[in-house]
Amino acid sequence: MEDKLKQFLEIFDSAMRQGQLVKLTLSKLRRRSDDLRNVYVKPVRLKSGDFFSFEHKYQSRHEVKNLSADQAVETIKALLELHFLQADLFGLQQDISLTIFTSGKMKLKTREVPKRESPDMKHDRQKKRLLDPASPWWFELGLTDREGRVLPSMQHKFKQINRYVEILAPLLKHLQKENPLKILDMGAGKGYLTFALHEYLTNQGNQNVTITGVEMRTDLVSKTNHIASNSNLEGLKFDAGSISDYPISQLDVLIALHACDTATDDAIAAGIKAEAKLIVCAPCCHKQIRKEMSAAPEQHPALQFGILMERQAEILTDTLRALIMEYHGYKSQIMEFVELEHSPKNLLLTGVKAKSEPDKTALANRISALKKEYGIREHFLEKALGITPF
Ligand SMILES: C[S@@+](CC[C@H](N)C(=O)[O-])C[C@H]1O[C@@H](n2cnc3c(N)ncnc32)[C@H](O)[C@@H]1O
């Protein structure tokens, strides 16, 4: 092992053991193609003792592992050898950085710093939430008690709602000049996410908005409208109706979270037709493409196993949605919405209207080749858009 790496690992080891470590950051990837972006290490106190929390940040997800000091040294060594060229250790009195050059040479730099405070070791400290559980609508919606405490049975739901706002916030940022910002939430259901977005944009984002939840269940529409008007929430309303024929005059953002099966396609089609600047959907069940797939298992061996066929159908459904959106001028992205342990329906498909025209011929070729490979005649989104299948 190169001396400087060995020296850095020894400093890291003793900083950990002497309670001097505030945090350590790994950056500068060895390979640009790497999905891993950064690793952040900090001390953490768990019931079972003191550990080091390793947060691995990937392009569209993150993973946290708690390791012992011995495991931490081995892991940092492997990460530096395989993935990263830069390590920055922030201590209570010193910062030490290791830079690895592509030639293999290394540089170790130490900088004295004014004494820092010891890091907060509490693992379970409450994360700052974007939404205020004391807002009266959360009680009315059944997520909190009268004092604004999230009910134990609703903790996961509230976390999921916060996460949703956290993901949407940067996407909405560049639209905040729209006055008012017009948002449609298709298949709003009990309205949790509709209220959340309204709260975030009006209270924290200081935004003038009109948000309409569209829902076919009239009982839910009456209830959510009642709560919105009782809470004097200006610009928030719910309409009874069906996603496919809801009249849209002008629209900035279309949202459809967990709208069942092809209702997601109806929503995406409505967003594309209305030229929404942003489309966000969390696909639900994926029955349509599963039935359409006719590729032979000899050609795609995974298809002989029911569960893998189902997963493949999900992947194809959402890939085709993303590509068809790109064909219509959107920059598509698919990311994890909540951790799998909270919901199996955990993908979020987003489309931001791009300024430049896409290469329609190339996209049409990719879409039709993918469909052909799996024997798919028509994706429901093509039908909902009223276009000839690719
Ligand atoms: C699983 S819930 C999701 C609710 C909410 N978006 C959320 O994520 O918490 C789906 C909702 O969409 C509604 N829905 C499904 N298809 C619809 C359609 N075609 N038109 C209007 N509402 C629809 C259902 O009635 C249901 O309330």
The ligand as a Tripos MOL2 file, in Angstrom:
@<TRIPOS>MOLECULE
LIG
   27    29     1     0     0
SMALL
NO_CHARGES

@<TRIPOS>ATOM
      1 C1        -53.9570    4.4630   -5.0050 C.3       1 LIG1
      2 S1        -54.8880    5.9020   -4.9210 S.3       1 LIG1
      3 C2        -53.6310    7.1300   -4.8300 C.3       1 LIG1
      4 C3        -54.0810    8.3980   -4.1890 C.3       1 LIG1
      5 C4        -53.0310    9.5080   -4.1100 C.3       1 LIG1
      6 N1        -52.6300    9.9540   -5.4120 N.3       1 LIG1
      7 C5        -51.8290    9.0340   -3.3200 C.2       1 LIG1
      8 O1        -50.8030    8.7030   -3.9380 O.co2     1 LIG1
      9 O2        -51.9080    8.9860   -2.0910 O.co2     1 LIG1
     10 C6        -55.4770    6.0650   -6.5750 C.3       1 LIG1
     11 C7        -56.6710    6.9950   -6.6700 C.3       1 LIG1
     12 O3        -56.8960    7.2720   -8.0420 O.3       1 LIG1
     13 C8        -58.2850    7.2390   -8.2810 C.3       1 LIG1
     14 N2        -58.4470    6.9230   -9.7160 N.ar      1 LIG1
     15 C9        -58.0430    5.8120  -10.3620 C.ar      1 LIG1
     16 N3        -58.3430    5.8790  -11.6650 N.ar      1 LIG1
     17 C10       -58.9220    7.0810  -11.8650 C.ar      1 LIG1
     18 C11       -59.4450    7.7440  -12.9990 C.ar      1 LIG1
     19 N4        -59.3880    7.1740  -14.1820 N.pl3     1 LIG1
     20 N5        -59.9760    8.9680  -12.8350 N.ar      1 LIG1
     21 C12       -60.0070    9.5680  -11.6150 C.ar      1 LIG1
     22 N6        -59.5360    8.9900  -10.4900 N.ar      1 LIG1
     23 C13       -58.9840    7.7650  -10.6160 C.ar      1 LIG1
     24 C14       -58.8040    6.1650   -7.3480 C.3       1 LIG1
     25 O4        -60.1740    6.3250   -7.0640 O.3       1 LIG1
     26 C15       -57.9360    6.3700   -6.1260 C.3       1 LIG1
     27 O5        -58.5310    7.2210   -5.2010 O.3       1 LIG1
@<TRIPOS>BOND
     1     1     2 1
     2     2     3 1
     3     2    10 1
     4     3     4 1
     5     4     5 1
     6     5     6 1
     7     5     7 1
     8     7     8 2
     9     7     9 1
    10    10    11 1
    11    11    12 1
    12    11    26 1
    13    12    13 1
    14    13    14 1
    15    13    24 1
    16    14    15 ar
    17    14    23 ar
    18    15    16 ar
    19    16    17 ar
    20    17    18 ar
    21    17    23 ar
    22    18    19 1
    23    18    20 ar
    24    20    21 ar
    25    21    22 ar
    26    22    23 ar
    27    24    25 1
    28    24    26 1
    29    26    27 1
@<TRIPOS>SUBSTRUCTURE
     1 LIG1         1 GROUP 0 **** ****
